[in-house]
Structures are given as structure tokens and as C-alpha cells.
């Protein structure tokens, strides 16, 4: 378990509260993305309880981070690197 109290396991199932802390979207937007196949599918735990596989949510976050473009070098950043 990490310092923030979130378990780090592929077998861990996390609740809405944890998913909302990890992903800066509203519940409604997460549901839309899930329905469109753009977010991990929930797991029905009981008649009134759902959860998400923590590893799948973490993988989704890693994939979003991997899609970022590297920063574009500007003359100012190149100058600062060459002076160092």
C-alpha cells in the first residue's frame, strides 16, 4: 500500500471515491468514457456497489501520459541548456 492509502495491486478493486481522486473527471464523464470504451469497465460487486480494477485504471493513466507530446524546444530553452 502506498503512502496515500491506495493499494498497488493488479487484484485490488477500488471505489468511486478512489477513482475520482485518481482521474480529474466527473462521475458522469467517467461513465460516458466507460460506455464508449475509453475507460476501464467497472466490476459489479453487488446490487448497489461497483468498483474498478486498480491496475486497469493505472494502465489507463499511464497510456494518457504516454500520449503526451514532448515539449517543443524554443530558442530560450535551447540557450538555457547550452549555457549550463
Backbone as ProteinMPNN parsed JSONL, in Angstrom:
{"seq_chain_A": "XXXXXXXXXXXXXXXXXXXXXXXXXXXXXXXXXXXXXXXXXXXXXXXXXXXXXXXXXXXXXXXXXXXXXXXXXXXXXXXXXXXX", "coords_chain_A": {"N_chain_A": [[0.856, -1.184, 0.0], [0.516, 2.249, -0.741], [1.743, 5.509, 0.346], [-0.479, 7.212, 0.201], [-2.579, 5.641, 0.869], [-3.759, 4.097, -1.069], [-4.089, 0.954, -2.455], [-1.553, -0.88, -4.225], [-1.95, -2.96, -6.452], [-2.59, -5.448, -8.867], [-4.806, -6.918, -8.384], [-6.425, -5.439, -6.809], [-9.495, -3.838, -6.084], [-11.036, -0.812, -6.61], [-13.0, 1.924, -5.326], [-15.556, 4.361, -6.336], [-14.785, 6.745, -5.027], [-11.984, 6.542, -4.853], [-11.27, 6.319, -7.571], [-12.163, 8.819, -8.464], [-10.339, 10.473, -7.147], [-8.05, 9.801, -8.471], [-8.468, 10.336, -11.17], [-9.161, 13.233, -12.913], [-11.957, 13.787, -13.605], [-15.525, 14.2, -13.817], [-18.039, 12.059, -12.323], [-20.056, 11.55, -14.166], [-18.779, 12.043, -16.625], [-16.793, 10.076, -16.572], [-18.432, 7.802, -16.685], [-19.523, 8.157, -19.261], [-17.18, 7.893, -20.819], [-16.488, 5.279, -20.164], [-18.677, 3.867, -21.234], [-18.228, 4.382, -23.917], [-16.023, 2.866, -24.339], [-13.605, 3.955, -23.649], [-12.508, 4.024, -21.164], [-11.615, 1.985, -18.374], [-13.75, -0.853, -17.755], [-16.25, -1.102, -15.271], [-16.617, -3.191, -12.346], [-19.149, -5.182, -11.228], [-19.964, -5.455, -7.967], [-21.921, -6.006, -6.173], [-25.494, -5.667, -5.632], [-25.745, -2.888, -5.304], [-23.23, -1.812, -5.567], [-20.228, -0.915, -7.157], [-16.944, -1.28, -8.598], [-13.554, -0.653, -9.671], [-10.866, -2.23, -11.363], [-7.8, -1.673, -10.017], [-5.274, -1.825, -11.273], [-6.001, -1.673, -13.998], [-7.039, 0.928, -14.146], [-4.764, 2.385, -13.448], [-3.126, 1.65, -15.627], [-4.586, 2.885, -17.677], [-4.173, 5.558, -16.999], [-1.365, 5.67, -17.295], [-1.204, 5.225, -20.068], [-2.448, 7.57, -21.026], [-0.553, 9.418, -20.196], [1.628, 8.606, -21.725], [0.808, 9.366, -24.224], [1.251, 12.032, -24.356], [2.762, 14.791, -25.995], [6.239, 15.473, -26.502], [7.821, 18.362, -25.008], [8.122, 21.32, -26.981], [11.096, 22.58, -28.202], [12.279, 25.804, -27.634], [13.951, 28.803, -28.673], [14.733, 30.086, -26.369], [14.756, 28.0, -24.404], [16.685, 26.342, -25.512], [18.96, 27.993, -25.396], [19.276, 28.193, -22.607], [19.949, 25.572, -21.973], [22.327, 25.17, -23.377], [24.009, 26.946, -22.144], [24.413, 25.887, -19.657]], "CA_chain_A": [[0.0, 0.0, 0.0], [1.313, 3.462, -0.835], [1.545, 6.483, 1.408], [-1.806, 7.839, 0.135], [-3.583, 4.676, 1.301], [-4.324, 3.38, -2.21], [-3.312, -0.266, -2.669], [-0.889, -1.006, -5.522], [-2.045, -4.365, -6.81], [-3.44, -5.745, -10.019], [-6.023, -7.568, -7.897], [-7.193, -4.511, -5.981], [-10.679, -3.201, -6.654], [-11.185, 0.49, -5.961], [-14.341, 2.511, -5.384], [-15.729, 5.66, -6.993], [-14.009, 7.774, -4.342], [-10.575, 6.418, -5.236], [-11.175, 6.656, -8.997], [-12.311, 10.274, -8.584], [-9.09, 11.112, -6.716], [-7.003, 9.475, -9.439], [-8.815, 10.841, -12.507], [-9.832, 14.524, -12.698], [-13.2, 13.901, -14.357], [-16.735, 13.963, -13.035], [-18.589, 10.707, -12.447], [-20.814, 11.487, -15.412], [-17.839, 11.939, -17.738], [-16.186, 8.745, -16.494], [-19.43, 6.855, -17.194], [-19.581, 8.308, -20.728], [-15.969, 7.303, -21.391], [-16.6, 3.835, -19.978], [-19.661, 3.387, -22.21], [-17.616, 4.498, -25.245], [-14.854, 2.008, -24.4], [-12.415, 4.786, -23.478], [-12.116, 3.939, -19.762], [-11.836, 0.595, -17.928], [-15.103, -1.243, -17.366], [-16.456, -1.342, -13.844], [-16.916, -4.547, -11.892], [-20.327, -5.179, -10.348], [-19.607, -6.174, -6.744], [-23.17, -6.348, -5.502], [-26.61, -4.965, -6.27], [-25.613, -1.429, -5.218], [-21.814, -1.454, -5.414], [-19.322, -1.19, -8.269], [-15.563, -0.911, -8.388], [-12.692, -0.753, -10.839], [-9.584, -2.866, -11.144], [-6.823, -0.604, -9.856], [-4.253, -1.948, -12.309], [-6.543, -1.178, -15.268], [-7.126, 2.39, -14.062], [-3.388, 2.873, -13.52], [-2.694, 1.498, -17.017], [-5.263, 3.925, -18.445], [-3.453, 6.803, -16.709], [-0.048, 5.567, -17.95], [-1.408, 5.413, -21.511], [-2.685, 9.002, -21.268], [0.726, 10.106, -20.028], [2.481, 8.238, -22.854], [0.317, 10.062, -25.414], [1.676, 13.434, -24.353], [3.848, 15.136, -26.907], [7.349, 16.091, -25.776], [7.792, 19.817, -25.141], [8.788, 21.884, -28.149], [12.236, 23.405, -27.808], [12.28, 27.17, -28.126], [15.28, 29.415, -28.627], [15.032, 30.383, -24.974], [15.118, 26.782, -23.69], [17.951, 25.859, -26.089], [20.002, 28.842, -24.822], [19.486, 27.856, -21.205], [20.601, 24.266, -21.918], [23.693, 25.275, -23.881], [24.789, 27.728, -21.168], [24.645, 25.093, -18.434]], "C_chain_A": [[0.893, 1.235, 0.0], [1.015, 4.404, 0.321], [0.163, 7.124, 1.388], [-2.928, 6.872, 0.489], [-4.227, 3.903, 0.171], [-3.477, 2.132, -2.447], [-2.716, -0.302, -4.074], [-0.854, -2.474, -5.92], [-2.965, -4.525, -8.003], [-4.756, -6.375, -9.583], [-6.884, -6.649, -7.048], [-8.374, -3.945, -6.763], [-10.899, -1.909, -5.877], [-12.568, 1.065, -6.235], [-14.349, 3.806, -6.188], [-14.82, 6.708, -6.366], [-12.54, 7.738, -4.752], [-10.391, 6.804, -6.695], [-11.269, 8.165, -9.181], [-11.069, 11.023, -8.119], [-7.99, 10.907, -7.74], [-7.215, 10.149, -10.786], [-9.616, 12.132, -12.351], [-11.063, 14.748, -13.58], [-14.377, 13.7, -13.418], [-17.183, 12.508, -13.22], [-19.31, 10.541, -13.779], [-19.875, 11.312, -16.612], [-17.147, 10.575, -17.738], [-17.156, 7.699, -17.033], [-19.553, 6.935, -18.716], [-18.366, 7.663, -21.387], [-16.007, 5.787, -21.284], [-17.542, 3.24, -21.024], [-19.091, 3.397, -23.627], [-16.375, 3.618, -25.392], [-13.545, 2.76, -24.215], [-11.921, 4.82, -22.034], [-12.391, 2.512, -19.313], [-13.278, 0.348, -17.468], [-15.171, -1.512, -15.864], [-16.75, -2.815, -13.588], [-18.1, -4.447, -10.938], [-20.008, -6.056, -9.145], [-20.831, -6.661, -5.981], [-24.282, -5.556, -6.156], [-26.455, -3.447, -6.273], [-24.16, -0.979, -5.123], [-21.032, -1.85, -6.652], [-17.916, -0.779, -7.868], [-14.802, -1.075, -9.684], [-11.417, -1.458, -10.442], [-8.523, -1.766, -11.124], [-5.758, -0.647, -10.941], [-4.725, -1.422, -13.651], [-6.637, 0.344, -15.27], [-5.723, 2.993, -14.144], [-2.834, 2.758, -14.934], [-3.314, 2.572, -17.9], [-4.536, 5.26, -18.245], [-2.088, 6.789, -17.389], [-0.172, 5.791, -19.452], [-1.672, 6.873, -21.853], [-1.373, 9.767, -21.181], [1.659, 9.827, -21.201], [2.071, 8.959, -24.135], [0.725, 11.525, -25.469], [2.793, 13.633, -25.352], [4.987, 15.727, -26.088], [7.297, 17.607, -25.963], [8.59, 20.268, -26.358], [9.914, 22.787, -27.657], [12.106, 24.782, -28.441], [13.699, 27.699, -28.047], [15.69, 29.682, -27.186], [15.455, 29.138, -24.209], [16.427, 26.215, -24.216], [19.099, 26.661, -25.517], [20.305, 28.443, -23.392], [20.199, 26.518, -21.056], [22.061, 24.389, -22.35], [24.584, 26.075, -22.929], [25.166, 26.901, -19.952], [25.867, 24.227, -18.517]], "O_chain_A": [[1.921, 1.256, 0.677], [0.155, 4.136, 1.161], [-0.333, 7.542, 2.435], [-4.102, 7.236, 0.42], [-5.152, 3.126, 0.41], [-2.264, 2.242, -2.623], [-3.328, 0.202, -5.015], [0.16, -3.148, -5.743], [-3.977, -3.837, -8.133], [-5.724, -6.364, -10.343], [-7.966, -7.043, -6.613], [-8.26, -3.619, -7.944], [-10.944, -1.909, -4.647], [-13.214, 0.741, -7.231], [-13.313, 4.282, -6.653], [-14.162, 7.471, -7.074], [-11.926, 8.782, -4.971], [-9.46, 7.537, -7.028], [-10.524, 8.733, -9.98], [-10.77, 12.098, -8.638], [-7.095, 11.742, -7.868], [-6.251, 10.495, -11.469], [-10.665, 12.118, -11.707], [-11.185, 15.788, -14.226], [-14.238, 13.1, -12.352], [-16.758, 11.825, -14.152], [-19.183, 9.508, -14.437], [-20.155, 10.518, -17.51], [-16.942, 9.987, -18.8], [-16.745, 6.799, -17.765], [-19.672, 5.909, -19.386], [-18.499, 6.967, -22.394], [-15.603, 5.087, -22.212], [-17.228, 2.216, -21.631], [-19.421, 2.534, -24.442], [-15.74, 3.617, -26.447], [-12.485, 2.257, -24.586], [-11.003, 5.576, -21.718], [-13.316, 1.882, -19.825], [-13.924, 1.216, -16.881], [-14.25, -2.082, -15.278], [-17.084, -3.572, -14.5], [-18.051, -3.708, -9.955], [-19.806, -7.262, -9.287], [-20.756, -7.632, -5.228], [-24.045, -4.847, -7.134], [-26.984, -2.782, -7.164], [-23.887, 0.123, -4.648], [-21.151, -2.973, -7.141], [-17.724, -0.023, -6.915], [-15.336, -1.575, -10.674], [-10.937, -1.305, -9.319], [-8.369, -1.022, -12.092], [-5.379, 0.396, -11.473], [-3.953, -0.794, -14.375], [-6.346, 0.982, -16.282], [-5.515, 3.994, -14.83], [-2.144, 3.664, -15.4], [-2.644, 3.113, -18.78], [-4.311, 6.0, -19.203], [-1.69, 7.784, -17.995], [0.663, 6.471, -20.047], [-1.174, 7.368, -22.864], [-1.109, 10.656, -21.99], [2.401, 10.713, -21.627], [2.893, 9.143, -25.033], [0.568, 12.184, -26.497], [3.653, 12.772, -25.535], [4.744, 16.407, -25.09], [6.782, 18.086, -26.974], [9.605, 19.666, -26.711], [9.707, 23.649, -26.802], [11.852, 24.906, -29.639], [14.556, 27.086, -27.409], [16.856, 29.523, -26.826], [16.413, 29.193, -23.438], [17.207, 25.659, -23.443], [20.131, 26.081, -25.177], [21.47, 28.363, -23.003], [20.975, 26.336, -20.117], [22.938, 23.771, -21.746], [25.8, 25.887, -22.924], [26.157, 27.202, -19.287], [26.181, 23.51, -17.567]]}, "name": "protein", "num_of_chains": 1, "seq": "XXXXXXXXXXXXXXXXXXXXXXXXXXXXXXXXXXXXXXXXXXXXXXXXXXXXXXXXXXXXXXXXXXXXXXXXXXXXXXXXXXXX"}
